[in-house]
């Protein structure tokens, strides 16, 4: 494959930023006003308007920023002067769109604060204009995620081969290569010279162009990034001032699934060679830190997406909007990012997703507790299945693949044995538990030096409560089941006694948005969430998660006007539903942009509600292809629920709320009258021994549960 190297830029230069030990960092919020999307940062005075187009003015990275200056009608554009910390940078600006809008890529920013001043030229420095402070951060980060953790580099090896790396896993230059879509329907390396005879064509934005794809790969924020878009070598290169033929001026950012504590730069992104997206003219971007299998940390995922998008805008052009795209934990990331760091994504297109990692992973732990206690309790396979609440006995088995994220010794193979933590032989080694991987968020236990863990809190949880009341299990089985539940300690070891989670870490999880309560940017960010129904097969992408999203939205905001949920059969039909979601989200965001231009004083919540296309509503698709428009509900008699029934999870069967957002419950005394069954005196005494402090009062908020402290939190 021919490799074309882009010109060197400050974004890809090696930066000398030493790795910092894991420490607890104070939270700093730079939240937008209620109901409003965050602005990039503006300076306005005497009719001048100066703003950063490539991102937030306080979170510039890589030494450059794309800046827009709007010139008042009282000033001739050629008389405008722009200075950066006293240095004349007027020559960097050119008209964009109209003569009174100037766009300039301002580079050579120093780390920290940089001041841009715009004035009309006159005697001396000229008449007063506008100013704006840019805060520049290293291309290797961090910007808001806090100190770096150890990372094993991959950019120089397979599959990237991007050249030597520095101590931050960064390469000196990005590389550009080309592939084309053949008439046989596959992507093929583009040879030098004339286009091959078998190059397919595609029509986008009313233009038919050769289906040739430009692919850029480099390093940003210690991750490897990829950007793909339609562009033919030899034609004018895309830039913020001139678009390329075939690009529809929209960006799709892709996210990958699973959940892993990788400490690795990794070998895959969310994928950019996507025929569904490229054939329609979308530019596609992603990075290795946006794949949860490598980097189960939504804060660094958000930071990386922000920085990659910034680079895209500065070098390739300003998209009308950016949509997220990805399934499973790829949806989870989109939702977490949109709530805590709104504006990176303008719309969420997700499939088979979950609201967040912490309130989802807990199901894996509880499945393990139940399966280990069920035998001693004398539960049949059917009874154990009923206690789990899921649609298939195999669902619980699947969820248990993810509880290993809380085991500090469960390190991936690429971490050498002598670098891994072991409580006896290597206590200073790399701990591979979620609490340590995201310790900038949760803080560090000063006694142990480890991250504050949110271990599963089993105190007061009455597993199987609904099945007891329904007569599925007996009082004796209920008591024995709960006697055998136990808990998990900070080392990931199962304990016979029930365990209590760290309240400070729980509170931090809620306040920073790691438990997603949909009370930040998700108040206004459009979400189209689809689900191929697989509950009966034992797939852990269960439909109940769609309801938890809806329930959290309604509880936080009083409505779910920005959320559309679609369920259908799996397979090819599911892919077709996802493609329709792409069309619908494009229409929604296009209408939103037009409405914002026409009615600039509307807040973000109203813009999203009023621009939602007519007819875009919750629905399900039958196996025969019929579309049933029906509001998402738990009513079992609803047509969609007859086709695709909801199930539950262990905590909901234990009496917990359908939001599944309570990690640690408040307690209330045991009362015999609350069960609807008769316990013997001996059974009641044993039950009191299991729950000495009482049982969960699910009518109250969870311990440590609090609203999001603010968006755009720095650590």
Secondary structure, 3 states (H helix, E strand, C coil): CCEEECCCCHHHCCCCCCCCCCCCCCCEECCCCCCCCCCCCEEEECCEEEEECCCCHHHEECCCEEEEEECCCCCCHHHEEEEECCEECHHHEEECCCCCEEEEEECCCCCEEEEEEEEECCCCCCEEEEEEEEEEECCCCCCCCCCCCCCECCCCCCCCCCCCCCCCCCCCCCEEEEEEEECCCCEEECCCCCCCCCECEEEECCEEEECEEEEEEEEECCEEEEEEEECCCCCCCCECCECCCCCCCCEEEECECCCCECCECCCCCCCCCCHHHHCCCCEEEEEHHHECCCECCHHHHHHHHHHHHHHHHHHCCCCCCEEEEEECHHHHHHHHHHHHCCCCCCEEEEECCCCCCHHHHHHHHHHHHHHHHHHHHCCCHHHHHHHHCCCCHHHHHHHCCCHHHHCCCCCCCCCCHHHECECCCECCCECCCHHHHCHHHHCECCCCCCECCCCCCCCCCCCCHHHHHCCCCCHHHHHHHHHCCCEECCCCCEECCCCCCCHHHHHHHHHHCCCCCCCCHHHCCEEEEEEEECHHHCCCCCCHHHHHHHHHHHHHHCCCCCEEEEEEECCHHHHHHHHHHHHHHHHHHHHHHHHHHHCCCCCHHHHHHHHCCCCCCCEEECCCCCEEECCCCCCCCCHHHHHCCCCCCHHHHCCCCCCCCCCCCCEECCCHHHCCCCCCHHHHHHHHHHCCCCEECCCCCCCCCCCCCCCCEEC
